Amino acid sequence: MPQITDTVTAESASGFAELARKRYSVRSFSGMKPGREALLRCLEAARLAPSACNAQPWRFIVADEDRLAAALAPVCTLKGSKLNRFVSEAPVIVAVTEESPNLTSFFGSLFKNRPLHLIDIGIAAEHFCLQAAEEGLGTCMLGWFDERAVQKLLRVPRGKRVALLIAVGYPAKEGVPEKRRKDIGEMSSWDRY
Ligand SMILES: Cc1cc2nc3c(=O)[nH]c(=O)nc-3n(C[C@H](O)[C@H](O)[C@H](O)COP(=O)(O)O)c2cc1C
């Protein structure tokens, strides 16, 4: 079996590899609020993301008003559980909406039964999060939230879906927790499946 067994050590990481290692899901934020300049650089990184047929089927709504971020936090939780409770510490919450793809991307998705627009949004969201890590900011993508409540709070037009939220703020703690990941050999192979 053409297994990949090579490993990359953290010590050999630099540049982008170090940034990829540094980004993690931050679930505890300091009280400090990120400035709009840093957030703009994150948006610029997202703007430059690739997308199928260059459709760019996303819009980033940056909720940095204190009252708005505070109102969004409870709609990300699950009553009676601890799920996403930490979001109440996040000074900024970004919503990524699904925008209409162009015709070529739309038909590509349809004929090939592949949700290209969601792949695009994932890539753009990760560009945002990686730039945030570069800025010293912490992020956590959120897939669990009350979509209707988010739509209402952010005045997203009816029928337009919110694909993802991103909690943003400065991490309360320093350091990067250990990454729990599959080994390279488990998640990749040379030449054959
Ligand atoms: C699409 C997506 C949705 C996620 N939703 C949540 C969420 O609702 N709550 C949460 O605490 N983490 C969420 N996460 C974060 C993952 O749990 C996290 O990325 C994963 O455990 C790997 O850890 P790391 O990001 O610290 O490297 C989500 C991540 C992604 C990519």
The ligand as a Gaussian input file, in Angstrom:
#p B3LYP/6-31G(d) Opt

LIG

0 1
 C      -17.186000      24.041000       9.766000
 C      -16.745000      24.031000      11.201000
 C      -17.687000      24.162000      12.204000
 C      -17.284000      24.198000      13.563000
 N      -18.232000      24.407000      14.542000
 C      -17.836000      24.523000      15.825000
 C      -18.784000      24.858000      16.838000
 O      -19.987000      25.062000      16.592000
 N      -18.319000      24.970000      18.110000
 C      -16.997000      24.782000      18.442000
 O      -16.650000      24.917000      19.619000
 N      -16.080000      24.479000      17.482000
 C      -16.458000      24.343000      16.195000
 N      -15.522000      24.095000      15.225000
 C      -14.092000      23.961000      15.579000
 C      -13.603000      22.509000      15.501000
 O      -14.101000      21.797000      16.604000
 C      -12.059000      22.522000      15.466000
 O      -11.635000      23.155000      14.295000
 C      -11.461000      21.118000      15.483000
 O      -11.773000      20.444000      16.673000
 C       -9.929000      21.164000      15.340000
 O       -9.346000      21.930000      16.370000
 P       -8.495000      23.255000      16.118000
 O       -9.336000      24.173000      15.267000
 O       -8.236000      23.794000      17.489000
 O       -7.232000      22.887000      15.403000
 C      -15.904000      24.048000      13.891000
 C      -14.967000      23.936000      12.872000
 C      -15.361000      23.934000      11.556000
 C      -14.310000      23.842000      10.461000

